[in-house]
Amino acid sequence: MEPSEFWSVGDYGVVGDLWSQPGRDLAESLDVQERDVIDLATGTGVTAIALAHAGARSVIGIDVTPVLLSEAARRAEAAAVTVEWIEADVMSIPLPTDSADLVTSTFGIVFAADPKQALDEARRLTRPDGDIVFTSWSAAGLFGQVRRTLAPYFPDAPEPWHETPGDITAMVGDDARVEERTFNLTAASPEAFIDLLEQHSSPIVLATRTLGERWPQARKSLLDIVTEGGSYHDGVFRISVPYLVTSLNVR
């Protein structure tokens, strides 16, 4: 299945909003004033729109999935910010070398089919003394646990390279800086959260189809992880989710 087909399954606009806070936090933490920025695997444009709000001189959002770019454009218009949207795979981007002062990606570039090629593209786009900053899920966090729970059902799935600082620096280089941050993911209940994944998350929707009669067992394991990982606050279920932020200065 092509990446654009994969991410068109379900509705990422629904589930992506559950873990969109890191994108807004990333934009807030970076100095983007008078900088040209490219956001790779932008999805529904959360990070790109936040970067535009933060005062970037220009923002380009790149994604391979047309339906997500359409939603991103709708959100940018509603937010009254200007972002250029380009449909392209992160491993082959139709922009000139040295196009940006800052290249970002929020839980996006790390899932490229060929991460080295995607990172090379990010470096190509970044001007000398510019920065590449991307986020990934932590092995110790909720989504690392979800992956490990489903891994026995999909033995041919590749091992991730982006869940620990050591693995990240092995791929990106020793000059990369990796730090852990957290955000609070909220849902009506653990059951409601799993329901949303089943209905709208591309990987989970496809897993339910593939596993068939084995899915209820996998679902119960996922529900147990979510239930044990969070608690109710003022009637809302909340999970503190750690994730990693990797920064690289391009020289």
Salt bridges, closest charged atoms under 4 A:
ASP17 OD1 - ARG75 NH1 2.88
ASP36 OD1 - ARG57 NE 3.10
ASP36 OD2 - ARG127 NH1 2.90
GLU71 OE2 - ARG74 NH2 2.68
GLU71 OE2 - ARG75 NE 2.78
ASP101 OD2 - ARG57 NH2 3.37
ASP101 OD2 - ARG127 NH1 3.09
ASP120 OD2 - LYS116 NZ 3.21
ASP120 OD1 - ARG123 NH1 3.76
GLU121 OE1 - ARG124 NE 2.62
ASP131 OD2 - ARG35 NH2 2.95
GLU163 OE2 - ARG147 NE 2.73
GLU179 OE2 - ARG181 NH2 3.16
GLU191 OE2 - ARG219 NH2 2.71
ASP195 OD1 - ARG219 NH2 2.70
GLU198 OE2 - ARG219 NE 3.04
ASP224 OD2 - LYS220 NZ 3.10
